[in-house]
């Protein structure tokens, strides 16, 4: 498994302690690539094989359905 972090972000400078920067300053948006069991799951910061906007629409619809059930 492998995670590639884009370290060329202003919030990751100065680089006195790279491990501390990763632990305390890095964000999920800094992840450039994720490989699990040889399969690329994230490439260029984008989730591979997932239409993120369609997923957001589905979540929104489901949230409205659940909200209607509670009321």
C-alpha positions as CSV (number, residue, x, y, z in Angstrom):
1,X,0.0,0.0,0.0
2,X,1.2,3.5,-0.8
3,X,0.0,7.1,-0.1
4,X,1.6,10.0,-2.0
5,X,1.3,13.4,-0.4
6,X,1.8,16.6,-2.3
7,X,4.3,18.4,-0.1
8,X,4.4,21.5,-2.3
9,X,1.7,23.3,-0.3
10,X,2.3,26.6,1.6
11,X,0.9,25.1,4.9
12,X,3.6,22.4,4.8
13,X,6.4,24.9,5.0
14,X,8.9,25.4,6.7
15,X,10.1,21.8,6.6
16,X,11.9,21.6,10.0
17,X,10.2,18.3,10.8
18,X,8.5,16.5,7.9
19,X,6.8,13.9,10.2
20,X,5.3,16.7,12.4
21,X,4.2,18.5,9.2
22,X,2.4,15.4,8.1
23,X,0.9,14.7,11.5
24,X,-0.2,18.2,12.4
25,X,-0.5,20.3,9.2
26,X,-1.3,18.0,6.2
27,X,-4.9,17.8,5.0
28,X,-6.8,15.1,3.2
29,X,-6.7,17.4,0.1
30,X,-2.9,17.0,0.1
31,X,-3.3,13.3,-0.9
32,X,-2.3,12.9,-4.5
33,X,-2.3,9.1,-4.9
34,X,-3.4,6.1,-3.0
35,X,-2.6,2.5,-4.0
36,X,-4.0,-0.5,-2.1
37,X,-3.1,-4.0,-3.0
38,X,-1.7,-2.8,-6.3
39,X,-4.9,-1.0,-7.3
40,X,-4.9,2.8,-7.7
41,X,-7.8,4.2,-5.7
42,X,-6.9,7.9,-5.8
43,X,-5.0,9.5,-8.7
44,X,-4.2,13.2,-8.9
45,X,-6.4,13.8,-5.9
46,X,-9.4,12.3,-7.6
47,X,-11.1,9.0,-6.5
48,X,-10.8,6.6,-9.4
49,X,-14.0,5.1,-10.7
50,X,-16.3,7.3,-8.7
51,X,-18.4,10.2,-10.1
52,X,-18.1,12.4,-7.0
53,X,-20.9,14.7,-8.1
54,X,-23.3,11.8,-8.7
55,X,-22.4,10.4,-5.3
56,X,-23.1,13.8,-3.7
57,X,-26.5,13.9,-5.4
58,X,-27.3,10.4,-4.2
59,X,-26.3,11.3,-0.6
60,X,-28.4,14.5,-0.8
61,X,-31.5,12.5,-1.9
62,X,-31.0,9.9,0.8
63,X,-30.6,12.5,3.5
64,X,-33.9,14.1,2.4
65,X,-35.6,10.7,2.5
66,X,-34.2,10.0,6.0
67,X,-35.2,13.5,7.2
68,X,-38.8,12.9,5.9
69,X,-38.9,9.5,7.8
70,X,-38.0,11.2,11.0
71,X,-40.6,13.9,10.8
